[in-house]
Amino acid sequence: MATDPLHGITLERIITELQAFYGWEKLGEMLSVNCFKTNPSINSSLKFFRKTPWARVKIENLYLKHNKLK
């Protein structure tokens, strides 16, 4: 049985950590989504990623890749 590497990690934590490390501009380059490019905020990003499954997969994968690089 495989364990979920994101178990217990909230979407808010994922966005907050990535934003603190990369900044909004770099995140907008890495994942081309408007919530990172136009008036970015944690709340607008949370709303977008909760409603958009394909984008949520991308940010979760970015987070997993980021944590392997640390």
C-alpha positions, 0 to 999 in steps of 0.5 A: 500500500503506497503512502500519500506524500501530501497526507496532512499537508494543506493546500494553504501550506503548499501555496504559502511555502512555494510563494515564500521560496519562489515569490509570485513572479517566479511561480507565475513563470513556473505555472502559468495561471492568472492567480499568480500573475494578476493581483496574487494573494494566498486567498485568490490562489486557494480559491482557484486551486480548490476549484480547478483540479488540473491546476491543483495537481500541478501545484502539488507536483511542484511542491513535491519536486521542491521538497526533494530539492531542499 
